[in-house]
Amino acid sequence: MSYCRQEGKDRIIFVTKEDHETPSSAELVADDPNDPYEEHGLILPNGDINWNCPCLGGMASGPCGEQFKSAFSCFHYSKEEIKGSDCIDQFRAMQECMQKYPDLYPQDEEEEEEAKPVEQVEETAASKASAAKEQGSSS
């Protein structure tokens, strides 16, 4: 005689040797490929984006979720020859949002290294401009 007990969210079923001697009467139900609640990949069968896909790592639901969805949708549906080249504004908005939350969206070390030369160029240009102003005012 089998019995069951509940432990929190789990249900534990104990069975006896006699329970295993008879064939199972459980019926398996085939998955419905059109079930909107069924786990699918990134792209649903109808071509829409599956925002619940674990492959997105929660990006669609974080503080920059709307910006992410906008940029990703733009890229996914882009018809440009260079796919996504018409989505620069959306990706820029997403990047600006992510920079407001560095703890949630840390930059990779490679990205930080790539960003440094741009900052150094800006600093060099600014110092050259101020040096030129000083020379112009002293002449």
Salt bridges, closest charged atoms under 4 A:
GLU7 OE2 - ARG5 NH2 2.63
ASP10 OD1 - LYS9 NZ 3.19
ASP89 OD1 - ARG92 NH1 3.70
GLU113 OE2 - LYS116 NZ 3.52
